[in-house]
């Protein structure tokens, strides 16, 4: 599970670095998968740390967050 968080963190960091800084709204997209099996994690909680807000993953393990300022830290949790 720790590997999952590392992979997700690196993916989000890459997305944040590739976005244009002057935008009023930045979308962060990602996909949460089990590190061992590659299975999409449906209903995983994706939260914005220190900002508030968040979302849950859809049937394909995907999520979309809109933020106004960068950088942000996200936390993923899953029970199941």
PDB file as gemmi writes it, atoms N, CA and C in Angstrom:
CRYST1    1.000    1.000    1.000  90.00  90.00  90.00 P 1                      
ATOM      1  N   UNK A   1       0.821  -1.176   0.000  1.00  0.00           N  
ATOM      2  CA  UNK A   1       0.000   0.000   0.000  1.00  0.00           C  
ATOM      3  C   UNK A   1       0.875   1.253   0.000  1.00  0.00           C  
ATOM      4  N   UNK A   2       2.036   1.197   0.662  1.00  0.00           N  
ATOM      5  CA  UNK A   2       2.928   2.350   0.667  1.00  0.00           C  
ATOM      6  C   UNK A   2       3.422   2.651  -0.736  1.00  0.00           C  
ATOM      7  N   UNK A   3       3.654   1.604  -1.527  1.00  0.00           N  
ATOM      8  CA  UNK A   3       4.086   1.796  -2.905  1.00  0.00           C  
ATOM      9  C   UNK A   3       3.005   2.514  -3.702  1.00  0.00           C  
ATOM     10  N   UNK A   4       1.754   2.208  -3.422  1.00  0.00           N  
ATOM     11  CA  UNK A   4       0.637   2.875  -4.085  1.00  0.00           C  
ATOM     12  C   UNK A   4       0.690   4.375  -3.827  1.00  0.00           C  
ATOM     13  N   UNK A   5       0.919   4.766  -2.583  1.00  0.00           N  
ATOM     14  CA  UNK A   5       0.982   6.185  -2.252  1.00  0.00           C  
ATOM     15  C   UNK A   5       2.178   6.857  -2.920  1.00  0.00           C  
ATOM     16  N   UNK A   6       3.298   6.164  -3.011  1.00  0.00           N  
ATOM     17  CA  UNK A   6       4.467   6.730  -3.681  1.00  0.00           C  
ATOM     18  C   UNK A   6       4.191   6.949  -5.160  1.00  0.00           C  
ATOM     19  N   UNK A   7       3.587   5.953  -5.804  1.00  0.00           N  
ATOM     20  CA  UNK A   7       3.267   6.069  -7.225  1.00  0.00           C  
ATOM     21  C   UNK A   7       2.273   7.201  -7.447  1.00  0.00           C  
ATOM     22  N   UNK A   8       1.258   7.270  -6.606  1.00  0.00           N  
ATOM     23  CA  UNK A   8       0.265   8.327  -6.730  1.00  0.00           C  
ATOM     24  C   UNK A   8       0.902   9.694  -6.509  1.00  0.00           C  
ATOM     25  N   UNK A   9       1.759   9.808  -5.502  1.00  0.00           N  
ATOM     26  CA  UNK A   9       2.424  11.078  -5.224  1.00  0.00           C  
ATOM     27  C   UNK A   9       3.286  11.542  -6.378  1.00  0.00           C  
ATOM     28  N   UNK A  10       4.029  10.634  -6.969  1.00  0.00           N  
ATOM     29  CA  UNK A  10       4.874  10.980  -8.112  1.00  0.00           C  
ATOM     30  C   UNK A  10       4.012  11.396  -9.295  1.00  0.00           C  
ATOM     31  N   UNK A  11       2.910  10.689  -9.521  1.00  0.00           N  
ATOM     32  CA  UNK A  11       2.009  11.029 -10.626  1.00  0.00           C  
ATOM     33  C   UNK A  11       1.423  12.422 -10.450  1.00  0.00           C  
ATOM     34  N   UNK A  12       0.975  12.719  -9.248  1.00  0.00           N  
ATOM     35  CA  UNK A  12       0.396  14.034  -8.979  1.00  0.00           C  
ATOM     36  C   UNK A  12       1.454  15.121  -9.115  1.00  0.00           C  
ATOM     37  N   UNK A  13       2.649  14.870  -8.620  1.00  0.00           N  
ATOM     38  CA  UNK A  13       3.725  15.848  -8.747  1.00  0.00           C  
ATOM     39  C   UNK A  13       4.017  16.147 -10.206  1.00  0.00           C  
ATOM     40  N   UNK A  14       4.063  15.130 -11.036  1.00  0.00           N  
ATOM     41  CA  UNK A  14       4.297  15.330 -12.472  1.00  0.00           C  
ATOM     42  C   UNK A  14       3.184  16.155 -13.097  1.00  0.00           C  
ATOM     43  N   UNK A  15       1.944  15.877 -12.707  1.00  0.00           N  
ATOM     44  CA  UNK A  15       0.821  16.648 -13.242  1.00  0.00           C  
ATOM     45  C   UNK A  15       0.900  18.104 -12.806  1.00  0.00           C  
ATOM     46  N   UNK A  16       1.268  18.335 -11.555  1.00  0.00           N  
ATOM     47  CA  UNK A  16       1.351  19.702 -11.059  1.00  0.00           C  
ATOM     48  C   UNK A  16       2.469  20.476 -11.733  1.00  0.00           C  
ATOM     49  N   UNK A  17       3.597  19.822 -11.960  1.00  0.00           N  
ATOM     50  CA  UNK A  17       4.719  20.498 -12.594  1.00  0.00           C  
ATOM     51  C   UNK A  17       4.448  20.816 -14.054  1.00  0.00           C  
ATOM     52  N   UNK A  18       3.587  20.062 -14.690  1.00  0.00           N  
ATOM     53  CA  UNK A  18       3.312  20.284 -16.105  1.00  0.00           C  
ATOM     54  C   UNK A  18       2.209  21.305 -16.343  1.00  0.00           C  
ATOM     55  N   UNK A  19       1.512  21.728 -15.320  1.00  0.00           N  
ATOM     56  CA  UNK A  19       0.420  22.680 -15.507  1.00  0.00           C  
ATOM     57  C   UNK A  19       0.949  24.112 -15.558  1.00  0.00           C  
ATOM     58  N   UNK A  20       0.166  24.965 -16.157  1.00  0.00           N  
ATOM     59  CA  UNK A  20       0.535  26.371 -16.293  1.00  0.00           C  
ATOM     60  C   UNK A  20       0.216  27.084 -14.990  1.00  0.00           C  
ATOM     61  N   UNK A  21       1.177  27.842 -14.462  1.00  0.00           N  
ATOM     62  CA  UNK A  21       1.027  28.457 -13.143  1.00  0.00           C  
ATOM     63  C   UNK A  21       0.059  29.641 -13.133  1.00  0.00           C  
ATOM     64  N   UNK A  22      -0.148  30.316 -14.250  1.00  0.00           N  
ATOM     65  CA  UNK A  22      -0.970  31.515 -14.280  1.00  0.00           C  
ATOM     66  C   UNK A  22      -2.462  31.266 -14.347  1.00  0.00           C  
ATOM     67  N   UNK A  23      -2.904  30.052 -14.335  1.00  0.00           N  
ATOM     68  CA  UNK A  23      -4.324  29.757 -14.444  1.00  0.00           C  
ATOM     69  C   UNK A  23      -5.040  30.026 -13.131  1.00  0.00           C  
ATOM     70  N   UNK A  24      -6.291  30.437 -13.256  1.00  0.00           N  
ATOM     71  CA  UNK A  24      -7.084  30.691 -12.061  1.00  0.00           C  
ATOM     72  C   UNK A  24      -7.515  29.387 -11.399  1.00  0.00           C  
ATOM     73  N   UNK A  25      -7.750  28.373 -12.186  1.00  0.00           N  
ATOM     74  CA  UNK A  25      -8.211  27.086 -11.675  1.00  0.00           C  
ATOM     75  C   UNK A  25      -7.334  25.989 -12.275  1.00  0.00           C  
ATOM     76  N   UNK A  26      -6.841  25.108 -11.463  1.00  0.00           N  
ATOM     77  CA  UNK A  26      -6.027  23.995 -11.939  1.00  0.00           C  
ATOM     78  C   UNK A  26      -6.745  22.694 -11.620  1.00  0.00           C  
ATOM     79  N   UNK A  27      -6.855  21.843 -12.610  1.00  0.00           N  
ATOM     80  CA  UNK A  27      -7.468  20.530 -12.418  1.00  0.00           C  
ATOM     81  C   UNK A  27      -6.385  19.491 -12.185  1.00  0.00           C  
ATOM     82  N   UNK A  28      -6.583  18.682 -11.183  1.00  0.00           N  
ATOM     83  CA  UNK A  28      -5.674  17.579 -10.878  1.00  0.00           C  
ATOM     84  C   UNK A  28      -6.445  16.293 -11.131  1.00  0.00           C  
ATOM     85  N   UNK A  29      -5.954  15.516 -12.076  1.00  0.00           N  
ATOM     86  CA  UNK A  29      -6.581  14.236 -12.404  1.00  0.00           C  
ATOM     87  C   UNK A  29      -5.639  13.118 -11.989  1.00  0.00           C  
ATOM     88  N   UNK A  30      -6.203  12.006 -11.619  1.00  0.00           N  
ATOM     89  CA  UNK A  30      -5.368  10.869 -11.264  1.00  0.00           C  
ATOM     90  C   UNK A  30      -6.165   9.586 -11.250  1.00  0.00           C  
ATOM     91  N   UNK A  31      -5.461   8.512 -11.040  1.00  0.00           N  
ATOM     92  CA  UNK A  31      -6.075   7.189 -10.966  1.00  0.00           C  
ATOM     93  C   UNK A  31      -5.442   6.455  -9.796  1.00  0.00           C  
ATOM     94  N   UNK A  32      -6.257   5.869  -8.954  1.00  0.00           N  
ATOM     95  CA  UNK A  32      -5.780   5.151  -7.780  1.00  0.00           C  
ATOM     96  C   UNK A  32      -5.907   3.655  -8.063  1.00  0.00           C  
ATOM     97  N   UNK A  33      -4.764   2.966  -7.948  1.00  0.00           N  
ATOM     98  CA  UNK A  33      -4.724   1.531  -8.198  1.00  0.00           C  
ATOM     99  C   UNK A  33      -3.999   0.830  -7.064  1.00  0.00           C  
ATOM    100  N   UNK A  34      -4.326  -0.436  -6.862  1.00  0.00           N  
ATOM    101  CA  UNK A  34      -3.607  -1.264  -5.906  1.00  0.00           C  
ATOM    102  C   UNK A  34      -2.200  -1.501  -6.445  1.00  0.00           C  
ATOM    103  N   UNK A  35      -1.201  -1.283  -5.621  1.00  0.00           N  
ATOM    104  CA  UNK A  35       0.193  -1.409  -6.056  1.00  0.00           C  
ATOM    105  C   UNK A  35       0.556  -2.844  -6.406  1.00  0.00           C  
ATOM    106  N   UNK A  36      -0.069  -3.808  -5.762  1.00  0.00           N  
ATOM    107  CA  UNK A  36       0.272  -5.210  -6.008  1.00  0.00           C  
ATOM    108  C   UNK A  36      -0.455  -5.795  -7.215  1.00  0.00           C  
ATOM    109  N   UNK A  37      -1.744  -5.508  -7.329  1.00  0.00           N  
ATOM    110  CA  UNK A  37      -2.550  -6.149  -8.369  1.00  0.00           C  
ATOM    111  C   UNK A  37      -2.855  -5.252  -9.558  1.00  0.00           C  
ATOM    112  N   UNK A  38      -2.708  -3.938  -9.396  1.00  0.00           N  
ATOM    113  CA  UNK A  38      -3.058  -3.004 -10.459  1.00  0.00           C  
ATOM    114  C   UNK A  38      -4.553  -2.755 -10.563  1.00  0.00           C  
ATOM    115  N   UNK A  39      -5.324  -3.332  -9.651  1.00  0.00           N  
ATOM    116  CA  UNK A  39      -6.776  -3.176  -9.654  1.00  0.00           C  
ATOM    117  C   UNK A  39      -7.152  -1.741  -9.279  1.00  0.00           C  
ATOM    118  N   UNK A  40      -8.123  -1.171 -10.014  1.00  0.00           N  
ATOM    119  CA  UNK A  40      -8.610   0.168  -9.702  1.00  0.00           C  
ATOM    120  C   UNK A  40      -9.341   0.145  -8.366  1.00  0.00           C  
ATOM    121  N   UNK A  41      -9.111   1.167  -7.543  1.00  0.00           N  
ATOM    122  CA  UNK A  41      -9.746   1.228  -6.230  1.00  0.00           C  
ATOM    123  C   UNK A  41     -10.956   2.153  -6.306  1.00  0.00           C  
ATOM    124  N   UNK A  42     -12.126   1.560  -6.325  1.00  0.00           N  
ATOM    125  CA  UNK A  42     -13.382   2.298  -6.409  1.00  0.00           C  
ATOM    126  C   UNK A  42     -13.724   2.848  -5.029  1.00  0.00           C  
ATOM    127  N   UNK A  43     -14.061   4.126  -4.946  1.00  0.00           N  
ATOM    128  CA  UNK A  43     -14.486   4.726  -3.694  1.00  0.00           C  
ATOM    129  C   UNK A  43     -13.361   5.125  -2.761  1.00  0.00           C  
ATOM    130  N   UNK A  44     -12.121   5.201  -3.254  1.00  0.00           N  
ATOM    131  CA  UNK A  44     -11.010   5.674  -2.420  1.00  0.00           C  
ATOM    132  C   UNK A  44     -11.192   7.172  -2.170  1.00  0.00           C  
ATOM    133  N   UNK A  45     -10.931   7.615  -0.961  1.00  0.00           N  
ATOM    134  CA  UNK A  45     -11.058   9.028  -0.608  1.00  0.00           C  
ATOM    135  C   UNK A  45      -9.780   9.767  -0.982  1.00  0.00           C  
ATOM    136  N   UNK A  46      -9.929  10.866  -1.718  1.00  0.00           N  
ATOM    137  CA  UNK A  46      -8.805  11.707  -2.126  1.00  0.00           C  
ATOM    138  C   UNK A  46      -9.053  13.076  -1.510  1.00  0.00           C  
ATOM    139  N   UNK A  47      -8.220  13.476  -0.544  1.00  0.00           N  
ATOM    140  CA  UNK A  47      -8.443  14.708   0.208  1.00  0.00           C  
ATOM    141  C   UNK A  47      -7.321  15.705  -0.018  1.00  0.00           C  
ATOM    142  N   UNK A  48      -7.681  16.988  -0.020  1.00  0.00           N  
ATOM    143  CA  UNK A  48      -6.701  18.067  -0.081  1.00  0.00           C  
ATOM    144  C   UNK A  48      -6.278  18.388   1.350  1.00  0.00           C  
ATOM    145  N   UNK A  49      -5.013  18.197   1.648  1.00  0.00           N  
ATOM    146  CA  UNK A  49      -4.486  18.417   2.992  1.00  0.00           C  
ATOM    147  C   UNK A  49      -4.301  19.918   3.206  1.00  0.00           C  
ATOM    148  N   UNK A  50      -4.684  20.433   4.365  1.00  0.00           N  
ATOM    149  CA  UNK A  50      -4.537  21.824   4.794  1.00  0.00           C  
ATOM    150  C   UNK A  50      -5.389  22.812   4.009  1.00  0.00           C  
ATOM    151  N   UNK A  51      -6.128  22.366   3.011  1.00  0.00           N  
ATOM    152  CA  UNK A  51      -6.998  23.264   2.251  1.00  0.00           C  
ATOM    153  C   UNK A  51      -8.453  22.916   2.534  1.00  0.00           C  
ATOM    154  N   UNK A  52      -8.706  21.657   2.702  1.00  0.00           N  
ATOM    155  CA  UNK A  52     -10.067  21.169   2.851  1.00  0.00           C  
ATOM    156  C   UNK A  52     -10.623  20.766   1.502  1.00  0.00           C  
ATOM    157  N   UNK A  53     -11.586  19.934   1.538  1.00  0.00           N  
ATOM    158  CA  UNK A  53     -12.198  19.466   0.304  1.00  0.00           C  
ATOM    159  C   UNK A  53     -11.591  18.163  -0.151  1.00  0.00           C  
ATOM    160  N   UNK A  54     -12.189  17.620  -1.164  1.00  0.00           N  
ATOM    161  CA  UNK A  54     -11.707  16.368  -1.704  1.00  0.00           C  
ATOM    162  C   UNK A  54     -12.786  15.699  -2.518  1.00  0.00           C  
ATOM    163  N   UNK A  55     -12.562  14.451  -2.861  1.00  0.00           N  
ATOM    164  CA  UNK A  55     -13.493  13.690  -3.676  1.00  0.00           C  
ATOM    165  C   UNK A  55     -13.266  12.206  -3.436  1.00  0.00           C  
ATOM    166  N   UNK A  56     -14.030  11.390  -4.119  1.00  0.00           N  
ATOM    167  CA  UNK A  56     -13.795   9.951  -4.097  1.00  0.00           C  
ATOM    168  C   UNK A  56     -13.604   9.472  -5.530  1.00  0.00           C  
ATOM    169  N   UNK A  57     -12.937   8.344  -5.677  1.00  0.00           N  
ATOM    170  CA  UNK A  57     -12.679   7.816  -7.012  1.00  0.00           C  
ATOM    171  C   UNK A  57     -13.943   7.186  -7.597  1.00  0.00           C  
ATOM    172  N   UNK A  58     -14.024   7.191  -8.926  1.00  0.00           N  
ATOM    173  CA  UNK A  58     -15.187   6.624  -9.611  1.00  0.00           C  
ATOM    174  C   UNK A  58     -14.998   5.125  -9.846  1.00  0.00           C  
ATOM    175  N   UNK A  59     -15.835   4.542 -10.688  1.00  0.00           N  
ATOM    176  CA  UNK A  59     -15.796   3.100 -10.955  1.00  0.00           C  
ATOM    177  C   UNK A  59     -14.491   2.641 -11.593  1.00  0.00           C  
ATOM    178  N   UNK A  60     -13.745   3.580 -12.214  1.00  0.00           N  
ATOM    179  CA  UNK A  60     -12.474   3.245 -12.855  1.00  0.00           C  
ATOM    180  C   UNK A  60     -11.281   3.644 -11.990  1.00  0.00           C  
ATOM    181  N   UNK A  61     -11.531   4.075 -10.747  1.00  0.00           N  
ATOM    182  CA  UNK A  61     -10.461   4.488  -9.855  1.00  0.00           C  
ATOM    183  C   UNK A  61      -9.934   5.882 -10.142  1.00  0.00           C  
ATOM    184  N   UNK A  62     -10.645   6.655 -10.970  1.00  0.00           N  
ATOM    185  CA  UNK A  62     -10.179   7.981 -11.380  1.00  0.00           C  
ATOM    186  C   UNK A  62     -10.793   9.068 -10.503  1.00  0.00           C  
ATOM    187  N   UNK A  63     -10.058  10.189 -10.391  1.00  0.00           N  
ATOM    188  CA  UNK A  63     -10.575  11.329  -9.643  1.00  0.00           C  
ATOM    189  C   UNK A  63     -10.194  12.621 -10.346  1.00  0.00           C  
ATOM    190  N   UNK A  64     -10.904  13.693 -10.016  1.00  0.00           N  
ATOM    191  CA  UNK A  64     -10.635  15.026 -10.538  1.00  0.00           C  
ATOM    192  C   UNK A  64     -10.833  16.016  -9.405  1.00  0.00           C  
ATOM    193  N   UNK A  65      -9.811  16.835  -9.156  1.00  0.00           N  
ATOM    194  CA  UNK A  65      -9.884  17.890  -8.150  1.00  0.00           C  
ATOM    195  C   UNK A  65      -9.576  19.218  -8.825  1.00  0.00           C  
ATOM    196  N   UNK A  66     -10.275  20.275  -8.440  1.00  0.00           N  
ATOM    197  CA  UNK A  66      -9.988  21.620  -8.933  1.00  0.00           C  
ATOM    198  C   UNK A  66      -9.456  22.445  -7.775  1.00  0.00           C  
ATOM    199  N   UNK A  67      -8.300  23.066  -7.977  1.00  0.00           N  
ATOM    200  CA  UNK A  67      -7.685  23.892  -6.940  1.00  0.00           C  
ATOM    201  C   UNK A  67      -7.348  25.255  -7.522  1.00  0.00           C  
ATOM    202  N   UNK A  68      -7.274  26.260  -6.657  1.00  0.00           N  
ATOM    203  CA  UNK A  68      -6.965  27.609  -7.103  1.00  0.00           C  
ATOM    204  C   UNK A  68      -5.485  27.923  -7.014  1.00  0.00           C  
ATOM    205  N   UNK A  69      -4.805  27.358  -6.035  1.00  0.00           N  
ATOM    206  CA  UNK A  69      -3.386  27.661  -5.857  1.00  0.00           C  
ATOM    207  C   UNK A  69      -2.576  26.375  -5.789  1.00  0.00           C  
ATOM    208  N   UNK A  70      -1.353  26.466  -6.222  1.00  0.00           N  
ATOM    209  CA  UNK A  70      -0.408  25.351  -6.164  1.00  0.00           C  
ATOM    210  C   UNK A  70       0.769  25.767  -5.302  1.00  0.00           C  
ATOM    211  N   UNK A  71       1.499  24.894  -4.730  1.00  0.00           N  
ATOM    212  CA  UNK A  71       1.362  23.441  -4.728  1.00  0.00           C  
ATOM    213  C   UNK A  71       0.315  23.000  -3.713  1.00  0.00           C  
ATOM    214  N   UNK A  72      -0.141  21.784  -3.860  1.00  0.00           N  
ATOM    215  CA  UNK A  72      -1.081  21.176  -2.916  1.00  0.00           C  
ATOM    216  C   UNK A  72      -0.564  19.801  -2.523  1.00  0.00           C  
ATOM    217  N   UNK A  73      -1.024  19.343  -1.397  1.00  0.00           N  
ATOM    218  CA  UNK A  73      -0.718  17.987  -0.947  1.00  0.00           C  
ATOM    219  C   UNK A  73      -2.036  17.235  -0.881  1.00  0.00           C  
ATOM    220  N   UNK A  74      -2.041  16.038  -1.452  1.00  0.00           N  
ATOM    221  CA  UNK A  74      -3.252  15.230  -1.370  1.00  0.00           C  
ATOM    222  C   UNK A  74      -2.968  13.962  -0.584  1.00  0.00           C  
ATOM    223  N   UNK A  75      -4.021  13.462   0.051  1.00  0.00           N  
ATOM    224  CA  UNK A  75      -3.913  12.230   0.827  1.00  0.00           C  
ATOM    225  C   UNK A  75      -4.983  11.266   0.317  1.00  0.00           C  
ATOM    226  N   UNK A  76      -4.576  10.040   0.076  1.00  0.00           N  
ATOM    227  CA  UNK A  76      -5.500   9.012  -0.400  1.00  0.00           C  
ATOM    228  C   UNK A  76      -5.685   7.978   0.701  1.00  0.00           C  
ATOM    229  N   UNK A  77      -6.927   7.628   0.960  1.00  0.00           N  
ATOM    230  CA  UNK A  77      -7.193   6.566   1.932  1.00  0.00           C  
ATOM    231  C   UNK A  77      -8.252   5.632   1.352  1.00  0.00           C  
ATOM    232  N   UNK A  78      -8.124   4.362   1.727  1.00  0.00           N  
ATOM    233  CA  UNK A  78      -9.032   3.344   1.205  1.00  0.00           C  
ATOM    234  C   UNK A  78      -9.204   2.257   2.246  1.00  0.00           C  
ATOM    235  N   UNK A  79     -10.433   1.881   2.490  1.00  0.00           N  
ATOM    236  CA  UNK A  79     -10.727   0.795   3.404  1.00  0.00           C  
ATOM    237  C   UNK A  79     -11.441  -0.294   2.623  1.00  0.00           C  
ATOM    238  N   UNK A  80     -10.862  -1.461   2.645  1.00  0.00           N  
ATOM    239  CA  UNK A  80     -11.538  -2.534   1.928  1.00  0.00           C  
ATOM    240  C   UNK A  80     -10.635  -3.690   1.614  1.00  0.00           C  
TER     241      UNK A  80                                                      
END                                                                             
